[in-house]
Amino acid sequence: MRVPLLDLHEQLKPLRDDILAGITEVLDSTGYIMGPRVEALEREVAAYCQAEQGVGVTSGTDALLAVLMALGIGPGDLVLTTPYTFVATIGCILRLGATPLFADIDPVTFNIDPKKAAAALADPACAGRVKAILPVHLFGQCADMGAIMALAQRHGLPVVEDAAQAIGAVYPWRQDGAVTWRRAGSMGVAGCFSFFPSKNLGGIGDGGMITVSDPELAARIRIIRVHGGEPKYHHAVLGGNFRLDPIQAVALSVKLPHLPTWHEARRRNAARYQALFTATGLVDKGEVSLPVAIYANEAQDSSGAIDYHIYNQYVIRVKNRDALKAYLQENGIGSEIYYPIPMHKQGCVAHLGMNDLSFPEAERAAAETLALPIYPELTESMQRLVVEAVAAYYVGISP
């Protein structure tokens, strides 16, 4: 039996007829740009993410770009972010002529380390130049937003959440001695989501959403979404063609009600991996380190229904990562490296002199991490095959 990294077929089967019916309705309406389907999805996602408004856009990448444009980020500015992320996080900064200011990651969560972020902001060379903080909720677990928001408040900076991989993930927000659960995308000035098919809420193509609670910022983003035209053909600002199409909105609206069930299945699969890997002895030997849901101990719901980690990816740390990945591929087990080159080592920032910078935790993560299958429809027998294959590799290389 082969175990792919991701298989969308089983998820699509029970939803196919509803999605096709919605697509047919859009086709028959001839309303192919924006319209009521997009507006409905915007309301649904905003409500789900505990935000006042949603703005549907073409992709998670364009969500980030549109928000930074609306905030006036431009040449000479710095945006504080993580070096361990997908390139879209820094691409939106670079495209506006600004420069990413990196802070290293926490080795457990892979998210930006607030202490390292504070140190970066304290650098006199950055004084007055940092215009925003852009944390990434990597792999489905929120960054430490309490610490990040406190840091931003001290420096008077807006926080834009890159929540591309984390729709529905929650963070234990502490205020006045109480803990409330805040969803990703509801804590900063805006949350940016991707509906790429591999995401927990994935479309049938590209798509994205911006969640925002400030009506003035939402209005600016909506203008930027349509080439900066307000009213039509009057362009006081430049924007882009960032509109989400109604066919994607149809598929996403059909899928959204199923998201809690899918999250529960991902948590179940993560718990099963924990038990299976522990039983092999690989964890005790230090051959494999498993992901940690650091907010789980805050959960008051004993059923585990709180989405403190939604496991968009199940990422382990391993020794001999590249050789293990090759072995798994030879044995029909899908896996992937997210991400093999940290952002400060990428060619697109070489002209900025960043290749000589050192962020040890990001570099270590890039060398040691491997994502295993975690999708909701993964069966116990498939997970056993994955773990058995990993264990067999380490048995084979043991002296």
N, C-alpha and C positions, 0 to 999 in steps of 0.2 A: 504493500500500500504506500502510495506517495502522499506526503503531507505538505501542501503548498503553504507559503507564508500567508497568503490571503486567498479566500475563495468566496466570491460574491454570489455564486449561483444559488446556493441554498437560501440565502437571505432574500433574493429577488423573487423566488418562486411564488410564495403566498401573496406578494404585493403586485405581481405583474399585471393582473387584470385592472386593478385600481389605477396604477400608473398609466397604462395604455388608455383607459377611459378618460383620464385627465388630459393626456396629450391630444387625444382626438377632439376633446372639447376646445382646446387651444387652437388646433388646426382649423376647426370649423368656424371659430370666432374671427379668424384672421387678425387677431390682436397679438402680434408676435413680439412686441417691445413693451416691457414693463406690464402695467395693467393690474387687474384685481388679483390674479394669482400671486404675483410678486408681493403686492401689498398685504395679502393675507399671510404669506410666509413671514414677512417682516414683523407683523404683529405677533405671530406664534413664537418665533425665535426670541423676540424681545421679552415676551412674558416668561418663557422658559428660562431665560438667562437673567431674570430679575432686573431688566433694564426698561427704560421708558420707551425707547424707540429702536427699531432695527432698520438698517439701510442695506438692501440687497445689492451686491456688486459681482463683478465678473470672476473674482478669485480671491483667495486669501492674500495673495501678493498685492492685488489692487486695493484690497481693504487697508492694508498697511500704508500703501502709497497715498491713498486718498486722505487718510487721517493725518498723516504728516504734512501733506499739502495744506489741509484745513488749519493746521496749527502754525503754518507759516515757516516751517523748517526750510532752510536754504543754505546757500554757499557760506562757508565759514563756521557753520554751526556744528556742534557735537551732539550726538545722541548716545546715551549710555545704554549698552546692551551686552549680551553674552556672546562669547566667541564659539560656543558649542550649540549650533542651531542649523536650520536649513537656510540656504543662501538668501531666500526672500527677505529674511529679517534685516540683513544689512543692505540688500539690493535696493530697497525702498529709500534708505538713507543716502546711498551713493548716487542714485538717480536724481536726487534733488540738490546735488552738489555739496551735501553735508558729509560728515565723517563719523563713522562709528567709534565710540570710545568703549573699549572692552573692559569688563571685570570678570575675573575667573569664576568658575562654577563650584557649587557644593558637590563633593564627590559622591554623596548618597543619592541626591535627587536629580543631579545633572542640571539643575536650574541655577541661575545667577546667585552668587553668594552675596547677601546684603552687606556683609562686612567688607568684602572686596569692592563692592560698589561704592561704599562710603569712602574708602581709601582713594578710589579713582576720582571721586568728586572733590576730594581734599587737595588734589594736585594743583599747585598754583598755576601751572601752565594751562589749566582748563578753566580758570576763573572767568566767569561771565560768558563762556562759550557754550556750555551745556544747556540745551533747550528742551530736552525731554528724556524720560527713562522708558526703555522698551524691554520689559521682562518677557521671557518666553515660558509658557507653561508646558514644558517639554514632556512628551510621551504620555500625557494625560494627567499629570499631577501639577497643581498650582505651585508657582514660585511662592516664596515667603512674602506674601503681599502686605501683611501687617508691617513688617520691617521696611519693605520697599516704599509703602505709602508714607510712613513716618519720615523716611529719608527724603522723599520727594517734597513733603510739606516743609521740612527744614530749609530746603533749597529753593522753594517756590517753583517746582517743576511739575508739568503734567506727566502722568503715567499712561502709556498706551499698552494694553495687554495684547501680546501676540498669543492668542488662544486657539491658533489653527488646529492644534491637536487635542484640545481640551474642552470641547463643548459639553457642558453639564458637570464638569469637575467642580468640586466645592472646596472652599477654604474656611477654616475656623476663625472667624472674625471676632476679635476680643474687644469689648468696649464696656466700660463701667463694671468690670468684673463678670460680665456675662459673655457667653460664646454663642454667636449666631453663624449659620452656614451661608456663605456668600458664593454665588456661582462665578466661575470664570467669565470675564467680560462685564462684570457689574461693579468692579472696584476702582478701576482707573477712569480716565475721562472717556475712554472708548475701548471696546474689545473687538479684536479682529479674528474672524473665523474663516476656515477653509472648508469647502464642501467637495474637495477632491475625492474621487471614489473610494480611496483607501481610508478615509476618515471614519470615525464612529457614526457620524451622520454624513454620508457621502451621496453625491448626486450621480447623474448618468453622464457626467462631463465636468467641466470646471464650474465653480461657483464660489461665492463668499458672502459674508455678512458682517456688518459693523453694528455693534450694539453701543448705544449712547444714551445718556440721560439728560444731557444739557441741550435744550431745544435749539439754542443758537448754534452750537457746534454741529448738531444734526442738520440744520438748514444749510450750513456751509458745505458739509459733505455732500448733501443732495445736489447742490449746484455744481460742485466739482465733478460729480458722477456723470453729468450731461454736458461735458465740454466747458463748464463754467458759464453756461448760458442761463440767464435769469433777467427778464423773460427770454423766451426762445429767440435765438439769433442776436441777442445783446450780451456781450461778453466782457464784463468788468474784470473778470479773473480768468486765467487759463485752467482748464480741467482736463478731463479725459473721457473716453468712452468706457465707463465702468459699470454698465447696467447689467444686472442679473436678468436672464431671459425666463419667460414664463414656463417653458418646458422643464427647465431645471427646478423651478419653484413647485411645479406639480409633483415631481418625484420626491422632493424634500418634504413637502407637506404630508404626503402619504407615509413617509418613513418616520417623521418626527415623533408621533405617538408611541412608536415601538422602541425609542431610544432607551428609556429606563430598563426595559427588559433586556436589551442588548448589553447595557452596562452591567447589569446583574450577572449575565452570562460571562462577561469578561472577568469580573471579579471572582466568579466561581472557578474559571479556568486558571486564574493566577494562584488561587488558593491550592488548587490541585497540583500545579507545578511546584509550589512550595513543598508540599508533602512528598511528591515523587522525587524531586531532587534531593531533599533532605535524606530520604531513605537510601539513596545511592552512596552516601558518604562523601560525595564530591564537595558539598558545602563545608563540612567539617575539615576536609583536607585543604581547603583554600583553592581548589581548582575552579570552582564556580561561585560567584557572588550573585545573589538574587535581588531583584528590585525591592525597595522598601516603601510601603505606603506610610509616610511619616505622620500623616494626620489621622490615621486609623484610631489611635488611642484617644482621640478627642470625640469619637462618635458615641452618641448616647443610644443609638438604635442598635440593639444587640443582633438584629437580623442582618446587619451589614448593608442596609439599603441606602446608606448615605454614600454618595459618589466621591469619596475623598481621593480616589484614584480611578480613572476610567480606562486605563490600560489601552490607549490607542496603539502602543507598542509594549511588548514584554521584553525588556532589555536586560540582559545579564552581562556580567563581567567575567571574562574567562582568560586563562592562559593559552598561549598559542592560538589566538583568535582566528587568524587567517587560515591556518591549517585545519582547524575545527570546521570552519565554514566550508572549505573544500570537501572535507570528509562528509559532512551532512549533505551537500549537494550530490555527491556520488551515491549516497544512499537514499535519495529521494525526499530529503527533508529540506523545506524552504527556510531560508534565513536571510537577513540583510544587515548591512552595517550602516547605522545612523549615528554619527556621520564620520567618514574616514579621514577627513581633513578639516581641522577647525578653521574658522573664518579668517583668523589673522595670518594663516598660512596659504590662503587662496591667492591665485594669480591676479584676481580682480582688485586686490588691495596692495599689490606689490609696489605700485607707483607711490603709495603713501608711506612706504618704509616700514610696513607692519610685519613683514616676514621675519624680522629679527626679534620681535616681541616674544615674551615667554608667558604662557598661561598653563602651568604644569598640569592642573586637574583637567582642563579641556583637552590637552594633548594626550594625557593618559587615557581619558575616556575614548578618544578617537582611536586609540590603539588596542583597547581591550573589550569594547562593547559589541554585542551581537543580539539582534532582535530575533525572537522565535515566534512561531504562529500563536495567535491569541484571539482570533476572531470568534464571535459568539457561537457559531455553528461547529466549532472544533469539538470533537468527541473525546471521551476519556481514552478510548483505544488509540486514537491519533496522538494524544499527548503522551501516552506511554511509549509510543514509537519514537517520539522526539527525544524523550529523556533517555531511553535505552540507547539511542544512537549517540547521544552526547557521552553517556557513560562508557559505551564501547570504545569510543575514540580515546578516552583517557586510559582505559585499561590497555589499549594497544600500544600506547607510548610509555607506559610505566616501565621503569628499569627492572 
